[in-house]
Amino acid sequence: MSTKLEQIVKEATVEVEAVNKKENRPLYKKREPIFPKRAEGQFRRLKWLIMIVTLSIYYLVPFIRWDRGPGAPDQAVLIDFPGNRFYFFFIELWPQEVYYITGILIVAGLVLFFFTSLFGRVWCGYACPQTVWTDLFIAVERWIEGDRNARIKLHRHKWDFEKVWKYTLKHTIWLIIGMATGGAWVFYFADAPTLLVDLFTLQADITAYSFVALLTFTTYTLGGLSREQVCIYMCPWPRIQAAMMDEDSLQVTYRKDRGDPRGRAKKTQDDKAFGDCIDCKQCVVVCPMGIDIRDGAQLECINCAL
């Protein structure tokens, strides 16, 4: 039995060093690419579902129609700058009614604080736009280049035809996603079907093209090129939410009282001499942030799909 257990543990173990391990994170350092392994399970399926729902809402809502009678725009959600109004289905807000928006934002913030206290980093892990688009970009990368080992091999391989066309295809799709993101954003400020035709027929205003280009660049950069750097260095929310959690909050983190001493079981050792952690490092290879949660870096461990 012990020999079989050793074989199972040996096969499960991955020799890997966390890219963003705490002691390997100086103030200024060239970014090292992270190649997260595909994870399976109910939480990963939940993340896919939430990604599909949130992206569908963002891209499709501008095309929903809402009848407000003659002379009024029929777009369900519309920020009408020329008319100084904001339409949200049956709600119509004027500039002097901005306190409604303020109230909604306050309630949304309180709900976010409440869910963070109870369930941990659910916003960062599932619904944050950076998480959603990063997941989408990684899915495209995995679809073209393969899973973790194949992507690492391709990254280290010399430049040849296969590497060029795979990288070209990947970045082209990333740019298309960025353009779709920028295009969907400007649709909230004008009649979406009309603006869509104008954009493709080159009849739209230069302002529309400028914002599409700007958001294409930011989506491509933050979702494809920066990824984990946005969460680790730019976003303040991972630091703020740490103050809202205690030992009873649901967290993805390493518990030394259960994991240590870590190690691989041997025939001559008692299984009870070790903690639950067998040091397989699977938590490292699936992490899109490149974090080893065993080094106490819970602050940035926000995207676990296990």
N, C-alpha and C positions, 0 to 999 in steps of 0.2 A: 504493500500500500504506500509506504514511504517513497519507494522508487517511482511509482506512478505519479505521486504528488510532485516529486521533484521534476519529472518530465513535463507535467502540465505547467508548473510555475516557470520553467525554463522557456517553454514555447511562448508563454504570455509576456515574457519580459522583453522590453525594447530598450536598446542602448541609445539613449538620447539625452541631450542637455537642453534645458529650457532656455530659449533665446532671451527671454526677458526675465531671467532669474534675478533676484534682488541685488546680489553682489556683482552681477555683470551689467549693471545699468548705470553707467556714468552719466554725467550731466550732458556731455556732447559725445555722440557716438553715431556712426553710420548705421542706418537701418539694416537689420538682417531680415531677409524674407522668412515668413512663417508659412509652413505647409500643413495645415491642420488635417488630420485624418478624418474620414467620414465616420460619424457616430450614428448609432442606431438606438431605437428605444422610444418609449412613449413621449418623453419630453422633447426629443428631436422631432417626432411627428407633430407634436403640438406647435413647435417653432415653425415648421413648414406651413401648417394651417394658418397660424397668425400672420406669417409673411404674405401668404396668398390673399388673405382677407384685407390686410392693411394696404397692400399695393393696389388691390382692386378698388378700394375706396378712393385712394389718391388719384388713380388714373381715370376712373369712370364717373366720379361724382359730377364733374363739370358738364357732362352730357345728359344728366338727368333733367327732365323738363318739369316745370311747376306752373300751372295756370294761375295768373294773378289778375286776369281781366285785361281789357283793351288798354293799350298804351303802356303797359308795364312789362318788363323783361320776363321771359318765361323760363329762365335758367334757375334751377333749384337753389344753387349756391353761387352767389355772385358778389364780388366786391366792385361796386359801381362808383368809381372815382368821379366821372363827370356828373353823375346824379347825386353825389355825396350820400350814398346809401350802401348798406350791407344787407343782402338778402340771404336768408337761410331757411329754405322751404317756406313755412307760413309766417316766419318772423321777418320783420323789416325794421332795421335800426338806422337811426340818423346820427350824425356826429355828436349832437348834444346828449345822446343816450349811451355814451361810451361806458357809463357805469355798469351797464348790463354785461359788457365784455369783461370789465374788471371783476365783477362778481363771479362770472363763469370761470375765469382764470384762478381766482382764489379757491373756489370749490374744487377745481381740477387739481390744484396744488395740494389741498388737504387730503383729497382722495389718494393722490400719489404717496403722500407721507404715510397715510394709514396702511395702504397695501405694502409699502416698504417695511414698515414696522412688523407687520404680520408675516409676510411671505418673502422678505429679503429683496434681492435685486431683480424683481420681475420686470421692471421697466427696462433696465439695461439689457437684460437677457432675452427679452421677447418683443417688446414694442417700440424701443427707441429707433428712430429713423436710421441712425448710423448702424445699428445691429441689423436691421431689415435689409438695407442695401448692401452691407458687407456680406451677409448671407447669400444674397442674390449673386453678387460678383464672384464669391467663392464657388457657388454652384456652377456658374459658367466656366470658371477656370477648371474645376474638376471634370466637367463634361468634355472639355476639349483636351486637357492634358493628362487626365487620369487621376487616381487617388494619390495619397501622400508620397509613396515611394516613387511612383512614376514622375511626379512633378519635381521631386528632388533630383532624380536622375536627369530629367530634361534641363533643369536649371544649371546643373554642373557640366552638362554636355557642351561640346564646342558648337559654334554656330554652323548649322548646316540647313539644308532645305526643310527638313521636318521641323526643326526648332523655329525657323523663320515663319513658316506658314501657320504654325500653331499659335505663336505669340501674336502674329498679325491678326489672325481670326479672333483671338481672345480680346485684344485691345479694341478691335473694330466693334465687337458686340458690346463691350463696356461703353464705348462712345455712343452707340445707339441707345443704350439704356439711359445714359446721361442726357441725351437729346430728348428722349421721351419724358424724362423727369422734368427737364426745363420747360418742355412744351406743355406738359400737364399743369405746371404752375401758372403759366401766363393765361391758361384757359379759365382760371378763376376770376380774371379781371376783365373779361370780354365774353361775348357770345361764343361759346366753344366751337360749335360746328362751322360758323362763319370764319372764325379766326384760323381754324384748321385748314380750310380751303385757301385762305389768304397766305398762310405760311408756305404752303406747297406751291402756290402760283406766284410767289415772290411779290405779293401785293400788300403784305402786312407792314405795319409801321416799323421803323428802325428800332424803336424802343422794345418791341416784342422780340425781334431778332437778338438784340443785345442781352436781354434777360435770359433767353434760351441759351445763348452762348455762355453766359456767366454760370448758369446752373448746370450746364453740361460739363464745364470745366470743374466746378466744385464737386459734383457727384462723381465724376471720373477720378478725381484726385483723392477725395476722402474715402470713397468706397473701394477703389481699386488699388491705389498706390500707397495711401497712408494707413488705412484700416485701423490696426490696433493703436497706432500713435495718437489718433484722435481720442480714444478712450483713456489712454494712459497719461498723456501729457496735456491735452487740450480741454477735455470735458471736466467741469468742476463737480458734476453730480455724483460720481463715485466717491468723492471725498465727503460730500454733504450727507449722503445717505448712510454712511458709516455711523454717524451720530444718532441715527434713528433706530438702530438695532441693538439688541442685547443678546445674551446667551440663549434666549428662548426663540429668537427669530430664525426662520428657515434660511440657512445659508449653505452655499457650496464652499466648503473650507476644510482644511486638514485639521483633524483633532488628534493632538499628540497623545491624549489619554487613551485613545483607541489604536492609533497607528504605530506608536513607538513601544519598544524598539522594533524597527522594521527589518526585514531581511527574508531570505529564502530558507524554507524549512530543510533540514538535513536529517538523515537517518539517525544520527547520534544525538539529536536535540529534541527536547520536548516542544510540541506545537504550542503549548501555552506560554513558552518563553518569549514569543513574538507577538506583536500587535497585529491588527487586521491588515495593515499595509504590507504587501509583499514586494514593494519597490519595483513594480512592473513598468511604471512611468507612462501608463496609458493615459493618465490625466493630462500629461504634457503634450502627447502627440495629437490629442483631439482638441486642444485649446486653441481657438483662433487668436488669442491674445499673446500666446507664447509664454504663459505664466506657469510656474510650478507651484501649486497651492500648498505644497509641503514646506515651502521656505517662509511661510507666514505672510505671503503677499496677497491676503484676502481682498485687499482694497481694490485691486484691479481684476480679480477673478469674477467676471460678470457675465460671461457668455457660455457657461458650461452646458452641454447638451446631454450629459449622461443622466 
